[in-house]
C-alpha cells in the first residue's frame, strides 16, 4: 500500500564565493499492506547532505560536489512486493566533478 503521509523538504544556500550547501529530509509514513495482504511497513526518515563549489578552469565552467545519502544509515524496506525486496540505499558518501566543454 501507499503511505498516508509523505513529506519532503529541501534547502540549498549559495554563498558569494561559489560554494553552496544543501540538505534534504524525506519522511514516509506507515504503509498499509497492499491488495495482496501481508504486514504493514513502518515509517522512515532519510536525511541527505550536499556541498558544491563552482569555478572555472581554462575558461570552462567546473563544478565539484560532495554528497552524503542516508546520513544516519536508516534501514527501511522501500517495497515489500518488489522481486528484490528493495532495501533503502545505505549510508553513501561520494564526490563528483563536472566540466562543460
N, C-alpha and C positions, 0 to 999 in steps of 0.2 A: 504494500500500500504506500500511499504518499504521506508525507509529513503534514500535520495540521498547522505547524508553524515553521517557517524558514525565514532567516534574517541574514543579510549580508551587508556589511559596512566596509567601506574602504576610504582611505585618506592618503593623499600624497602632498608633501610640502616641498616646493622648489626653493632653492637658495640662490642668491645672486652669483655665486662663484661657479655655477654649473652643476652643483650637487642637487640631488633630490632623495628624499626618504619616503617610504610608503609602508603602510600596514593594512592588512585586510583581515577581517574576522567574519567567519561564517558559522551560523548556528542552525542546525537542523533538528527539529523536534522529534519526539517519538513517532515511529511509523507503525501503523496497524498492519496486521497480516493481510496479504493480498487475497485475491479471489480464490487462490488455491489453498488458503489456510496457512497454518504454521504459527510461529510465535512472532510477536512484535519485535521491532528493532529499537534499541534505546537511542536517546538523543545524543548529539555530539556537538562540540565546538572546535573549530580549527582556526589557528592564527598563522598568518603568513607575513613575512617582512621582506623589504626590498630596499636597496640603496643603489643609486646610479650616479654616473658622472658623464657629462657631455663635454667634449673638447674637439680639437681639430689636429690632424697630423698631415702635414704637407698639403694643407688647404682642404682636406677631406673630413667630413663630419665622422667622429668616432664616439661610440657610447660604450662605457664599461658598466656592468651591472653585477651585483651580488644579491643572492636571494636565499631565504630560508622558507621552506614549505613545511607546514605542520610543526611549528616551533616547539610545541610541548609533546610531540610524538604521540598524539591522541590515536588510540586504536578504535576503529569502528568498521562496521560492515556497511558497504555502500548499497548493495542489492543482494538480498538473500536468494533470489531466483536466478541470478546470473550463473552461467555454467562454471565460471571460475570462482564463484562466491567472492566477488570483488571486495578486497580489503582496502582500507584507507592507504593513501600514499604515506609511507613512513617519513620521519624527520629527514628532510633532504636539504643539503646545502650545495649551492652551485654558483658559478660565475659565467659571464658571457661577455664577449667583446664583439661589437658590430661596427664595421666600417662601410660607408657608402662610396661606391665608385661612380 
